[in-house]
C-alpha cells in the first residue's frame, strides 16, 4: 500500500470515529434534554392509575399486545412486579391477558377498550406548560424542534419494527 493510500485510509477512519463520537454526544444531549423536559413538564398520571401502571398501558399500546417477559425486560422490572401490575390492570379492566396463540406457555397482554381510551387521553407532558415553553421559542425553532422530533420518532419506530422482524 502506498503512502497516499495509507493516508486516505487513516483520514477515512478518523472521519468515521469523529462521526461516531458526534452521534454519541448528540444522543447524550438528547437524552438529557428529554429527561429535563419530563421532569419539568410531565403531566400527572390519571387519578385512577399510578405512573408505573400508565407506562405499562402505553407500552402494551405500542403494538398488538406484548408478552409479560417482554414488558418486564423493556420496563426493567422484575417479572414478578410486571405480573402484579398486569394482574391489577386486568382486574380493573384496563388490560386483557390471554395465552399466546403460537405458544401456550406465553401470556399475551393486550389493551382492553378502557385501557385504550386511557392511553389516548393521557399526555406525557402537561399541555399548558409545554405550550408556554414552545411559545417562548422563535417560530423557526419551534417548527424545527417539532419536525425533528417527528422525524426522529418515525425513524426510531421503523428501526424498532425492522429489529422485531429480524428476530
C-alpha positions in Angstrom: 0.0 0.0 0.0 1.5 3.4 -1.0 1.7 6.3 1.5 -1.1 8.2 -0.3 -3.5 5.3 0.0 -2.5 4.8 3.7 -3.1 8.5 4.4 -6.6 8.3 2.8 -7.4 5.2 4.8 -6.3 6.9 8.1 -8.3 10.1 7.2 -11.4 8.0 6.5 -11.0 6.1 9.8 -10.6 9.4 11.6 -13.7 10.8 10.0 -15.8 7.8 10.9 -14.5 8.0 14.5 -15.4 11.7 14.8 -18.9 11.0 13.3 -19.4 8.2 15.9 -18.4 10.4 18.7 -20.6 13.2 17.4 -23.6 10.9 17.2 -22.9 9.5 20.7 -22.7 13.1 22.0 -25.9 14.0 20.3 -27.7 11.0 21.8 -26.4 12.0 25.3 -27.6 15.6 24.8 -31.0 14.5 23.5 -31.4 12.1 26.5 -30.5 14.8 28.9 -33.0 17.2 27.3 -35.7 14.6 27.2 -35.2 13.9 30.9 -35.2 17.6 31.7 -38.5 18.0 29.7 -40.0 15.1 31.5 -39.0 16.3 35.0 -40.2 19.8 34.4 -43.2 19.4 32.1 -44.6 15.9 32.8 -48.3 15.6 33.1 -49.6 13.9 36.2 -51.0 10.4 35.7 -54.7 10.0 35.7 -56.3 9.8 39.2 -57.1 6.1 38.8 -53.6 5.0 37.7 -50.1 5.2 39.0 -47.4 6.5 36.7 -46.0 2.9 36.6 -49.4 1.5 35.5 -49.8 4.1 32.8 -46.3 3.3 31.5 -47.4 -0.4 31.3 -50.5 0.6 29.3 -48.5 2.8 27.0 -46.1 0.0 26.2 -48.8 -2.5 25.6 -50.4 0.1 23.3 -47.3 0.3 21.2 -48.1 -2.9 19.4 -50.6 -5.7 19.0 -50.1 -6.7 22.6 -47.0 -7.8 24.5 -45.7 -10.8 26.4 -45.2 -10.5 30.1 -41.5 -11.2 29.7 -41.1 -8.5 27.1 -42.8 -6.0 29.3 -40.6 -6.9 32.3 -37.5 -6.7 30.2 -38.4 -3.5 28.4 -39.5 -1.7 31.6 -36.6 -3.1 33.5 -38.9 -4.5 36.1 -38.7 -7.9 37.9 -41.1 -10.3 36.2 -43.0 -10.7 39.4 -43.5 -6.9 39.6 -44.7 -6.8 36.0 -47.0 -9.7 36.7 -48.6 -7.9 39.7 -49.1 -4.7 37.6 -50.6 -6.6 34.7 -53.0 -8.6 37.0 -54.1 -5.4 38.8 -54.7 -3.7 35.5 -56.6 -6.7 34.2 -58.7 -6.9 37.3 -59.7 -3.2 36.8 -60.4 -4.0 33.1 -57.6 -1.9 31.5 -55.9 -5.0 30.1 -56.6 -8.5 28.9 -54.4 -11.5 29.4 -54.6 -14.5 27.1 -52.4 -17.4 26.3 -50.3 -16.6 23.3 -51.7 -18.2 20.2 -48.3 -19.5 19.0 -47.1 -20.7 22.4 -49.5 -21.7 25.2 -46.7 -21.1 27.8 -46.5 -17.4 27.0 -49.1 -14.8 28.0 -50.3 -12.2 25.5 -51.2 -8.9 27.2 -53.5 -6.6 25.2 -55.3 -3.4 25.9 -59.0 -3.6 26.8 -61.2 -0.8 25.4 -61.0 1.1 28.8 -57.2 0.9 28.7 -57.0 2.1 25.1 -59.2 5.1 26.0 -57.0 5.9 29.0 -53.8 5.8 26.9 -55.3 8.0 24.2 -56.4 10.5 26.9 -53.1 10.5 28.7 -50.4 13.1 27.9 -46.7 12.7 28.5 -46.3 16.4 29.0 -48.6 18.9 30.7 -50.2 20.7 27.8 -50.2 24.3 29.2 -46.6 24.1 30.4 -45.5 22.6 27.0 -47.4 25.3 25.1 -45.8 28.0 27.2 -42.3 26.6 26.5 -43.0 26.3 22.8 -44.4 29.8 22.7 -41.1 31.1 24.1 -39.2 29.7 21.1 -38.9 31.7 17.9 -41.3 30.3 15.2 -38.5 28.9 13.1 -37.0 27.0 16.1 -40.5 25.7 17.2 -41.1 24.3 13.7 -37.6 22.7 13.6 -38.0 21.1 17.1 -41.4 19.6 16.3 -40.4 18.4 12.8 -37.1 17.0 14.1 -38.9 15.1 16.9 -41.4 13.7 14.5 -38.7 12.5 12.1 -36.7 11.0 14.9 -39.8 9.2 16.3 -40.6 7.9 12.8 -37.1 6.6 12.2 -37.0 5.0 15.7 -40.3 3.3 15.1 -39.1 2.0 11.7 -35.8 0.8 13.2 -37.7 -1.0 16.1 -40.1 -2.6 13.6 -37.2 -3.8 11.4 -35.4 -5.1 14.6 -38.5 -7.1 15.6 -38.8 -8.6 12.1 -35.2 -9.7 12.2 -35.6 -11.7 15.4 
